[in-house]
Amino acid sequence: MNQRAQRQLRSDLAWELLSTADFLEKVSICPDTGPLKAAANECKGSGGDHWAYSVSNLILRLDPSQNGFPAQLISLDCRLNMRVCGLCSILNCPEDPMTEVAIDVMLEGRTSATARRHVQAWHFDRHLSDVNSTEPILAHPRYHFHFGGRGMMTFVTETGPPCCDSVLLLEGPRIAHAPLDGVLVIDFLLSNFVGEKWRKLREDQMYKRVIAASQKRNWQPFVKALLTHWSPQANRIGWAASDIWPHLCQA
């Protein structure tokens, strides 16, 4: 891939981030889209064959009328932090589309009865197995969600009993999922926590164009790699299905 094509690809990725910022402003979900705009500038400024961006403390205002505990939330916010990186030369190829993904999702809810924060944390990342590791062998999909993570551990440690004395936080399980970048993780969160506004966005042709472009870039090689596990005729050059989903067995 020549330098012109690399610049164009980074420009396309930056455009997706800026477009997502515009959509969030349009439906009044994000009070400050500055972190996404900064990420777009960082992506455009990446050098060589690389593209990369970070999003720091992006706040999404979610729908507090969720079923769960505690009941009667008056607010529900999502604090989103992430680092996403890749190589221009591997995009649109039958390979893992990224080289680094680390996404922290912290949900913070408040009730009318107390000013105390109620939190839930999720972590999504890209993992590469270490063949020399001495840790126990556990299923560790290449891309996965993990409930809790360091954010939840920190909160529980700081808060302590009595509100957290019955909480159980473990190392796993890690739930396999298709790769997520900055655009796709925001769409994922909107689809789960602001359904009506998400459906309205999905009626916007430009929004669908942005999401479809990211899905094709990140999910097409994911799906094709899984296909090779059951299809002897499929091209096995590229991403191994066992990296995506270590639970798969070949009898």
Beta strands, then each sheet from edge to edge (+ up, - down):
strand 1: 50-62
strand 2: 73-87
strand 3: 100-111
strand 4: 118-126
strand 5: 143-147
strand 6: 174-176
sheet 1: 1+ 2- 3+ 4- 5+ 6-
end
